[in-house]
Structures are given as structure tokens and as C-alpha cells.
Amino acid sequence: FSNIFVTWSTSETTDNITVSPTTNTEYWVEISDGITSCTDSIIINVNSLPSVEISGLNEICIGESAQINLTFTGTQPYTVNINGVLENFTNSSENFTITPINTTTYAIDYITDVNCKNDTNKNYTLNVNPIPNPIINPSFYTIYPNEEIELSTGNYVNYYWYNENNNLLSENESIIADSSLIVYVIVQDNNGCVGESDNAVVKYNPRTDL
């Protein structure tokens, strides 16, 4: 039998070769017995790995909702593993709404598209801030003629004092009453969260001499 010579475009001379191209690449092989030869080739197309970016608001208050935005590259449809749950998407940009009650991190372990799977490590944390709970001090007080009382609450950024008819009385840190008054306060804290107090009651008692 005649000797068979194999020559690849990679300069290898074995019957089989293993390749790992990073771009679309054509490989050819020539087989010869020293008298005649023949060649053949194959094109290996390299698909880009899919990717995903996750973004959204940094913080909300308890009871509020936020949108998470996912941006994909690759060939749809996409499947991502978010906190151990597989989610399927068909667009290059997707939004979905979340309403967590605690600070939550959303972690994407991997993404797949039509062609490939890409292990990834993308994290997005949404901080959930508590609602302020203002307490008016004192919550009940009796005043007499020529007296007044200062009602106050904790330290906040904004204050809105209302009477029982929901009329705005003041935007100061405290309010002074010299007559009967039912009042509540709405406050806003450093995180932008808003909370409302219970009513406080000031009762005017006209002192009468017997």
C-alpha cells in the first residue's frame, strides 16, 4: 500500500485535529499518496456569546415598586437564571416590575440564547427603606387660658402639619397650640420616604373661678 500523507491548513499532519477558533474560520486538508492528491475544506462559524446587563433604581420605600431593566446581546430568545429561577425573554431590552419588602439582590448566574450559553455573574441590589413613623409629643395635652403647648416629632427633612379637616397648618419642625386642636403630621425622611402620624389632641379648658 502507498503511504498516505495528510496536511492541514494548521500545519498538522494527523488524521484528526481539534480547533478552537475565535472568529469564523475556514480549515482545509490535503490528502496525498505521493502521486495524486485531493483537498477539502470546512468553514466553522463562531457565534458570539450572549450577554446580559441588569439595572434599575438603587432604592425605594416599603410599598413602592421598581422596574428592573435587562439588556441582552445575542440571538433571541434568551433564558436567564435569576436567583435560581429561569426566565425567558424575546426582546433585546426587557422590563419587569418588582415590589420587594426587604432589600433584595437579584443575581444572574448564566444566560443562553439560540446558539450558546454564557456563565455570567451579574448582580443588582435594590435597597428597600422603611417608612418613617412620626409620633407627636405630647399626644394629648390640656391647656388653660394664657397657656400654649409646642407639639413636635422626630428629626426629619420635611414636615407638614394638618388639622382634623386636612387643612395644612405649618411646614415647620414643630407647631404651637394655644387653643383646642386636633392635629397630625406627615413627614419625609432622608431617603424620601413619607410617613404619617396618629392624631394628637390639644384640649382647651377655660379655667373658671368658683
N, C-alpha and C positions, 0 to 999 in steps of 0.2 A: 504494500500500500504506500502511496505517496504521502509525504509529510504535509500536514495542513498547517498553514500559518494564519494566525488571527491578529489583526491590528485594529485597535480602536482609535477614535479621534482623541482620546485622552492619553494615547501612547501606551496603554496597557495591552497586553497580549494574551490574556486569559480568555476562556470561553465566555465567562460572565463577569460583569463589572457592576459595582454599586456606585451610584452617583447621588449627590445632594445639591442640585443647582439652586441658586437663589433668584434666578431670572429664567425666563423662557429660553431653553437651550436645545439645539439640535445635536444629536450624537450619531456618528456613523461608524460602521465597521466594514473592514475589507477582509475577505477570506480568499486565500490563495493556496494552490498546491505547487506553486513554482512554475506552472505552465499557464494556467488560466486563473482569473480572479473575478470576484464579484463583490459588489458593495450594496449596502442597505443603510437606511438611516431612520431615526425616530426623533420626533420633537416632543419634549416634555414641557408642558405648560405649568408654570409655578403660580399658584394663586396667593394673593396677599392674605395674611392672617386677619381675621375680623378683629375689630376693636370696639370698645365702648367707653364713653365718658359719662359720669353721673354728677349732677349738680342740682342746686336748689337753694332755698333760703337757709340762713345759718341758724335762725331761732324763731320760735313762735311762742304764744302764750297758750296755756291749757285751754282746750276747747276750740282752738283755731285749727285750720287746715293749711297745708302747704303742698306745692307741686314739686315733684321730682322730675327732672328732665334727663332723658337718656339720649345720647347721640351716638349713632353707630356708623362704622365703615365696614365694607364687605358686601356680600350679596345676600339680600333678604330671601327668606325670613330669618330672623335672629332668635336665638334662645339664650337666655342668660340665667345664671343661678344666683338669685338674690336672697341672702340669708337662708340658703338651703331650699328655696322654693324656685322651681323652674317657671319662668315667664316667657311667653312668646310674643314677638313684635314683628310687624311687617313694614314699618316705615323707618327711614334713616333718622328721624327725630320723633321721640315719643314722650308724652307727659302723663303722669298719673298722680292722683291726689291721695294724700295720707293725712291721718288725724291721730297721731300718737299722743298718749297721755304722759309719757315719760321720754326723756332724752334717749334717742334711738340712733344706732349706727346701721346703715344699710351697706352690706358688703357684697361685692360681685366677685365670685371665685373664677368663673370662666364664661366665655361666650362662644357660641357656634353659629355659623351661617351655613349656606348650602354646601360649601366646599370644605371648610376647615373648622377646627376647634382651637381656641387660644386660651390658655390658662392666664388669668389676669388677677390683679389684686387691687381693685378699686373700692374705695370707701367714701361714704358720705354720712356725716353726722348732723342730725337735726336736734338742736337743743330746745327743750320744752321748759319754759319758765312758769313758775306758779303765779296764780292770780293774787294780787295783794288783798289783805283782809283788814281794812282800816277799822279801828274801834274808837269811837268817840269817848273822850274823857272830860267831864263825867257823863255818864249815860242818862242820869236823872238828877235834877237839882231843883230845889225850891229857892226862889229869890223873893226878897221883900222890897218895899219902896226904897228907892235911892241905892239899890244894890245892882250889881251886874256880875255876870259869870263868863269866863272865857272857855270856850269849847275847843278842844284840839284833838289831833290824832297823831299818828306816827310821822316819820320822815319820808316824804315822797317828793316827786318832781312837780306834779300839778295837783291842785285841789279845786273842787267845785262843790260848794255848799248849797243845798237846796232845802226849801221848806216843804211842808206836807202837801202843798199844791204843785210841787215840782217847779217852783219859780227859783231861778238862780239868785242867790243872795250874795255870794262872795267867792272870789278865787284866791283868797289869802290862806295862809297856813292854818289859821285859826279864825274863829268867829266869836264876837262878844254879844251876849244877850242880856237885855235889861227888862224884858217882858216875857210873857208866855211864848214858847216857841217849840215846835216840833221840827227837827232838822236831821238831815242825813248828808253824807259827804261821798263824793266819787273821787277817787284818786288815781293817779298814773305814776308808776314807778320807773326806775332807770331802764328797765327792759321794754318799756312801752306798754306794759300790761295794765289793765284797768280793773279796779275793784270797787265795790260799793258797800258802805257800812249799813248797820241797822239804824233805826231811828233813835235819836236822843231827845229827851223831853226836858224842857225848862218850864217849870210851873211858877207863875206869879201869884204870890199870896199877899193881898193888901192887908197890912197889919192894922188892926182896929183896936183902939183902946176902950176898955170897959169902963 
